[in-house]
Amino acid sequence: MSRIIIKRKIFEIIRAKGGINMAQGNKKLSNKNAKIHDRKEENQPREKR
């Protein structure tokens, strides 16, 4: 139990320091993935035709 609590506290500290940057990075990643996913969905019906 104590290890998990320590890990959580460390993670909270990292979040507090770089939480904004992490959030921006995750947004960029999710946007990239969304764009790639959209392209795949767009290309599939064209290939079927």
N, C-alpha and C positions, 0 to 999 in steps of 0.2 A: 504493500500500500504506500509506504513512504516514498518509494522510487517514483510511482505514478504522480504523487503530489509534487515532488521536486521537478519532474519533467513539465508538469502543468505550469508551475511558477516560472520556470525558465522560459517557456513558450509565451506566457503572459508578458514577461519583460521584453522579449524580442518583439512581440506584437506592439507594445507601447512605443518602442523605439522606431520600428520600421513598418508599422501597421499600414500607414498611408501608402507607402511605396509598394508593399505587398498587394494591397487592394488594387492599386493601379495596374500592377503587373498581371494580376489575375483577370482584371477586366480586359486587358489587351489580349491575353491568351484566349479568353472565352470568346472575344470578338473574332479572333483569327479562326478559331474552331467553328464558330457559327458561320462565318463566310465560306469556309471550305465545305461545310456541310450543305449550305445553300447551293453552292455551285454543283456539288455532287447530285443533289436532288434535281436541279435544273437540267443537268446533262443526261440524266437517266431517260426521261421521256423522249428526248431527241434521238438517243441511241436506239430506242425501241422502234421509233418511226422508221 
